[in-house]
Amino acid sequence: MKFSFAYLILLVGASATPGNANGNANGVGNGNSNSNHQNVVIKFLNEDGKSAAQNANANANNGQNDCDLLTDKYRLICKSLPPQAIEALKNNPNIESVEPDVDAVALGWIEADANADERQLRGSSRELAQNIDYGIEHTEAAQVQQGGVVTTRVCVVDSGYDLGHPDLPTGWVSGNNGHRKVGDWDEDPGNHGTPIASIIGALDNTEGYVGINPTGRNFWMHITKGLDSTLRGSVSRVANAMQQCLNSRAASEKLVISISIGFESDPGSSFKAVFDDFYNTENVLVVVSAGNGGAAGGQAFPAYYSSALSVAAGDASNNIPSYSTRNDQVEIAAPGSFIHAASSGGGYARFSGTSFAAPHVAGIAAKVWSHFPECTNKQIRQAMIQTARKFRTSRCDTSEGHGHIKAKRMYDLLSSSTAGTCDAVSEGSGSGGCLEILDAPPRDEPTLDPTRGPTPAPTPAPTPAPVPPTPQPTPGPTPAPSPAPTPAPVPPTPQPTPGPTPAPTPAPTPAPQNSAQTCQPIADVCGTRTPANAIECCDTRRLKCGRGSPLTLCSAILA
């Protein structure tokens, strides 16, 4: 059956056009009645800038704002303004930036019944006996139990949660209402957030399906709303929902955020700053759907941010479906096609799209993290991608990244850490995608670095060969005590056995210290190419660079 993404209703602005197959919107959010106004995200530098942003066009729309007011933490405010007010703020020295409040949409759909003509996010059927979806088996989720202490929280930024659904927990779940146009967290008329939450936490009971954590306890699930009932969102709504996730976290908890939302283009520097701060400062792992644009998907945001973990969709045969976006930031794959899950209204349905791959990864990350609270978000990410299983090629690629997520393998790797530490993995490069693995754990280096095996082999061979000639000329000169020294100049000449001496020297050099010599900027080694081609080039030359270099380097991408 041919895939169609026409069901996605896009937020229309003054110049909006339909989005591409990433499930993304094109144009700027203008959810107000005044077509001359544009929703913008304003980043202020100081209190004077904040005041200027708050008071801009204060009398318009009877004081009603059509986008969310963001918190002071990121110095962001969203306002609906006419062009002249926008221009005035751009020229204000107390304002850092004024960027469009770019539209966003959901990245998944419901699979139609055999006799239906099109997909839509509506309708459901009852499942009166409990089943286990292939996603649970493929990810090894059931082979790892939730830790005994509440240390992790999964926050779902989406369209809401069907709180009365018989297969979803009512305890250990909380939420925040969104903007006045988005609605309450415990309702999901859009039927997108409910199946996502179901993948993470559907109960182990007598009906429906089993989630990643089916116990209904020992971990918190928090719901915030980045999408409205028509599955439309924006930068301000998503960023505000992310802030609510952060505010919900207890001091001792580890936080994983699942976002199955896409934008048409880079939403801007202020939005990226939120992701970077969550990852680098707040110790939060943000898991994001890669997008539904296929090979032509390009840079799908926010999944293209290196501070987000981009997840491709897989199917029941461990293939990557054609709709899943391909680019050099795809980092891992998880089940996303024909996933059985809870549907709003008390029923069940099959869902597809990278929207439903991300919650598999988010749920597993939180479950494994609950056993290793000493690990940082970056180390959890490393453990995940280092233990992923490849099905397509032997190296990282743009379709499935480092491979398909495997919970038990991830758990086993972290279990090998020294007690009380997380030293089985590093914190990675921070580059995202195939270049995220900076170096391999010491125990794996011989396997991961193919240059190490061959290098020592040739060295011992040449070394013993020149040695025999040396001992034979030496005993000859020895018996002749006095005269031998004079003609001895001749044997020293054949003693280019010093030749073998330099030979051993280069041999050790490539092994431990080769990293300093082979680690070159990608541009020097491969020329000016796109990131994806640079990865191909580095793979061909089989380069591996060690930790700590300031340059953009080829990584251990041949796992």
N, C-alpha and C positions, 0 to 999 in steps of 0.2 A: 504494500500500500504506500503510495507516495506521501511523504511528510508535508504537512502544511502548517505554517505558523500564523495563518491569517486570523486565528481565533484571538490573538493577543490584541487587546484594545489599548491603543496608545494615547497618552496624554497629549492633547493638541494645543499648540501655542500659536502665536501670530504667524510663524513661518514653519510650523511643524509638518513633517511628512512621515509616512509609515516607516517603522523601524526595519532593520535588517534581520537576518536569521539568527543573530545572537539573542533575539528576543529583546532587542534594545529599542529605545525610543529615539527619535531624531528631533532636535529642536529644544526649546527652552520651556520650562514649566510656566504656564500662565493660567492658574486655576481661578482667576478672578473675573468679574464681569466687565472690567474695564480693559478693552483690547489694547489700549495704549500702554498698559503697564506690563512690566516684566519682573518675574521673580528672580532675585539675585541674592547670592551669598556674600556678605560683606565681612571682611576680616579687619578688625581695628587694631591699632598699635597701642593705644592707651585709653584712659578714661574720656579724654576729649573726643577721640575717634568713636568710642562707644556711644557717647551722647549724640554725636553728629549722625550716626547710623540710626539710632533709635528715633531721632526727631525728624529724619528725612521724610518729607511728604506726610507729616504727622496728621494732617487734616483729611487726607484722602481715605476713601472707603469707610468713612465714619469710624476711623480708628481700628477697623478690622484688618488683620494681616492674613494673607492667603498662603503663607508658608511658615514653617516652624521657627521659633526663636531658639537659637542654640545656646548652650551654657557658656559661661565666662572662661572655662578651662581652655578652650581653643580660640577664644576671642572672635567668635562668629555670631552673626545675626543674619537672619533671612528676612527680606522685605520685598513687598510688591511695589515697584516704583516706576514712574514715567521716565522717559529718556533723559530729560533735563536734570532730574534728581540723581540719576545714575552717574551722569557726567560730572556733576558737582562733587560727588563722593570720590570719584576717581582722581579728581584734582586736589583732594583734601590731604595735606601732609600727614594727618593722623590716621589715615586709612591705608592699610597695606595692600589690599586687593578687593576688587568687586568682580565676581564671576557668576555666570548664569547658574540658576538652580536647575540643573539638567534633569530631564525626565528619566525614569527608570521603570522597568517592567519585570514580571516574573519570568523564570527561565524553564517552565515545564508545562505539561498538558496532561489531560486525562486520556487514556486510550479508549477509543470507541468500541462498542460491542460489534460483533461480526456483521450485524445488520444495520449498523449506523453509518451515516454518510460522512460525518466529520467529527473531529475531536472537540471537546469543550470541557471546561472545568465545572461541570455540573453533573448531578445524578450520581447514584451509587446503588450497590446491591448489598444484601445482608450475607454475612458469612457465619453460619451457625455452628461450625466446627472450627477449632483453632488450627492454623497452618503455619508453616515456617517458610518464608520467602527465600528464594535462592540467594538474595543479598546477604542474609545472615550466614549462610553456609560458606559462600565464596570469600567473605571477609574474615572468617574464623572468629566472629564476634562472640559466639556461644562458648568458645574455648577459654575465654578470660572472664572472670567474675568481677563485679564491681567491688572496689575496695570497701572495707568495713567502716571506714570513717568518712563523713561527708567532707570531701576536700575539693570536689569539682562541681562546676555549674555549667550547663549548656544553655546558651541564650539563643533563641531563634528569632531573627529579624525577618518578619514576613507579613502575612495578611491576617494573622490571628490564630485562634485555637478553639476547637469545638469542645468546651469544657464538659458538656454532658455526654460525650461519646462513650459507649460502654467499653471500648478497648483502650481508652486513654486515662492516665492517672488524674485524680482530683486532688490528691495530696502530693507534697513535694513539687508542686508547680505553682508559679506565681506569674505576674505580668504587670505591664504598664500600658495604659491607654495611650493612643497616639494623638495626633493633631485632631482638632474638632471635625475635620473632614475624613479622617481615617477610621475612627471608631474605637470600640472597646476591644481589649486584648482577648477576652474570653468568647468572642464570636468570630466566625470566619465565613462570611457569605461568599468570599472569593474562592474558597476551597483549595487553597495552595499551602498555607501554613500548617493546616491540620495534618495532611499526609506527611509533611516534613517532620513534624513533631512525632508522628506515629512511627516513622523509621527509627527515630532516636529512642522513644520510650513506650511503645505499645506494650500493653500488659501481657503477662503470661497467665491467661485465664482460660475460659472454655470456648472462646470465639475469636474470630478475626485473625490477626497475625502477631508475631512476636517481634519486638523491637530490639535495638542494640542493648539497651538496659531494660529488661522486662519486669524488674522487681517492683517498680513503683516506689522505691525508697533508696536511701543512701546516695542519692545525687539529686541536685535541684535542676529543674527545667524552668527557664524563665522566658516569657513571651513578650516581645515588643513588636510594634506595628510600623513597618516601613512602607507597606502597600495598603491601598484602600480596597473596597469591595470589588472594584473593577481591575484590581491587580496593577494599579498605577502607583508610582512613587516618585521620589525626587531626591536630590542630594541632601536637602535639608531634612527630609523625613527619615532617610536612612541614617544619617549622621546623628540625628536626635535619638533614634531608636538604639543606636550603638552606645550612646552616652547613658541611656537608661539601663542597658545591660551592665555597663561598668558600675553604675551606682548601686545595682542590686547585689553586687558581689560582697560577701563577708570578707573580713580581713584575712582569714586563714584559707580562703577558697582559691582554687585555680579556675580560670574562666576560659571557656571555648565559645566562640560565636559562630553560628551557621548563617550564611547569607546566600540566598538563591535568587539574586536580583542582578540585573545587568543594565548598563548605560550604553548609549550610542557611541559616545566618545569619552575621552578623559574628562572627568567632571571638574578638574582644576586642582591647583596646588593646595588650596585650603582643605579639600576633601582628602587628598593624599596624606596631608599632615596628620589627620586624625588616625588613619591606618598606621602610619609610621610610629606615632606616639603609642598606640595600643600595643604594637609589637615590640618596640625597642625600650619603652619606659614602663608600661603597665603590665608586662608579662602576660599578655593575652594572645591566644592563638586564634586568628580569624580565618575561618575556612570558607571559601567562596567558590561558587559554580563557575566553571571555565567559560561557559557560553554555548549557544546552539548555532554557531555560524559555520561549522564545518571547516574545510580547508581554507575557505575565504573569510574566516571569522576575524582575522587580524587581531588587533590589540583590543580585546574585550575588557572593559572595566566594570568593577574594581579588581577583577581577577588578574589583571596584568600588573598590578602593583607587586613588587618583590616582598613587601611586608604582609601580603596575603598568601594563603596556601590555595593554589588553583587546582580544582578537581575536575577531571574529565569523566565522562560517563562510559561505563562498560555494559555489556549485555550478559546473558546467561551462558554464552559460549566464550566469555573472556575476550570478545572482540570489542573494538571501539566503533560505535555506530557513526555513520557518515555525518550526522548532525553535530557531533561534539566538536567544539572549536579546537583547531590546531594552532599552536604558536609556541614560542620558546619559553613561555612562563608556565605552561602546563607542567605540573609537578607530580601528580599522582592520579590514579584512576580508581573508581569504585562503581559498584552496580548503579545504573541509572535508567535502564530501559525496561519497560513492562514490570515495574515494581508494584507489588501488592501492598496497599496501606489503607489506613482509615480515611474515610471521606466525610466531609461535613454533612450533618444531618443524621448521623448514627450508622452510616453504611460503610462500604468498602469499594475500592476501585483499583484499576491498574494505571500507573502513572509513568510518564517518560520525560526525559530531559535531564540536563546536567543539574537542574534544581534538586533532583532526588539522589544524585551522587554525593553532593556535599554533606548532607546529614549523616550518611554512613561514616564518613571520615570524622566529622565532628563528634559523633557519639563514641566512636572507638578511641579517639584521642582523649576524650574526657575519662572514659573507663580505664584505660591504661594509666593515665596520669594519676588516677586515684590511688594507685599502688606505689607511685614514685613521686611524692610531693616535693622531693628535693630537686627534681628536674625543672629546668626553665622551659618556657614555651618553645624556645629555639631548639632545645635538646629533644623535646617531644617530637618536633617536626623532623629532626635529623633521624631519630629512631624509626619514624614512620617511613621515610623515603629510603633509608638504607636497607630496610627489611622487605620492601615492596617486591612483588614477584613479577618478572617480565614474561610476557607471552608473545610479543611481536618480534622483538629483536633482543640482542644481548646488551644493548646500551640504552641510555636514556634517549627518548625522542620527543617530537612535538605533539604526538597524539596521546600517548599514555604516560608521558613523563618517565619517572623512575620505575613505574610498574603499578600493579594493583595492590591495594592495601591488604595487609595480613596482620590481624590483631595478635595472634599467638606468637608469631615470629618477632613482632615488635616488643611484646612483653618479655620474651626470652632474652633478647638482646639487652634490654635495660636491667634484667635480673643479673647479668654478668658484671654489673658495676660493683665497685668496692662498697661495702655496707655504708649507708648514710650518704652516699654520693651518687652522681649520675655520670661517672667518668667513662662509661662504655661508649659515649658519643661526644662529639664536640658541639659547638653552637652554630656551625655552618658558616657559609660565606655571606649570607644576607642578600645574595644576588637573585635568589628565586629560580624556579625552573630547573633545567638540567645543570646549571652551574651552582646550585645551592649546596651540593656536597662539596665541602672544601677539601677535606681529606678523609681517608678511611680510618676506622679505629685501628690501633697498632696491631691487634691480633689478626686483622684482615689484610694488612698491607701487602704481604707476599702474593695474595690472590688478586688483589685489586690493581696492583701495579705490574703490568705485563713486562716492563723493561727489566725488572729485577731478576727474573728467572734466567733469561739468556745472558745477562751481563757477566755474572760470575762464571758461567760455563766456559766461554772462550778463554778467560783469563788463565785458569789452571793449565789448559792444554799447551799454550805457547810457553809457559814458564818452565815445565819440566823438560821440554825439547832442548832449549839452549843450555840447560844445566849440564847434561852429559859431556858436551864438548869441553866445558870448562874444567872439570876434574881431570880429564886425560892430559891436556897440555900441562896442567899444573904439576903432576908427579914427574913429568919429563924434566923440566927445569930443576926440580928439587935435588936429584942426585948430584948434579954438577954445582958444587957450592960456589967456587970463585968464578970460573969462566962463564957459568950459566948467566950470572947477572948481566954480563956485557951483551951476549946475544939475546938475552931475555927481552930486549925491546921488541923482538918479533912476536913472541907469544902474547904480550900485552895487546898487540894489534888485533890478533884473532879474538882477544878477549872482549870483542863486542858483546861479551856476556853482560857488560853494562847495558847493552841493548835491552835484554830482558828486565834489567832493573827498572828502567823507565816504564817498561810494559806493565808490571804490577801496579805502578803508581796510578796510571789512568784507570785501571780496573776498579780499585776501591773508590776512586773519585765519583764515578757515575752512581755507585750504589747509595751511600748516605747523602753525599753532597750534591748529587746531580740536580736536586730540586732547584738550587740557586742558579744552575747554568741553563737548564731546560726551561725554567719558568720565564717566559718572555711575554710581552704584551701580545694579545691576539692579533693586533694590527701588524706587528712585526713578523709574526709567523705566517699568518694567513692572508695578509693584505687587507684592503678595505672591503668588508663583506657585511651582509646582514647578520644579526646575532645567530639566527638559525644556521646559516652557512658557516659561520665561525665555529659552531659546535661540530658540524660535519668535518671541518678542516682539522680541528683539534683531535677529533676521534681518529681521523686518518693518520695523523702524526703520532698518535698515542702519547700525548703529553699528560703529565700529572704534576701539579704544582703544590707545594707545601703551604702550610698556614702562615699568615703574617706578612705576605708580600703586599705592597700598596698598589700593585698594578692589576689590571683586569686580566685574569689568567685562565688558562685551560684547566679544568678541574678533573677529578677522578670520575669521569662520566661513563666509564666502561664497565660498571659493576655488572 
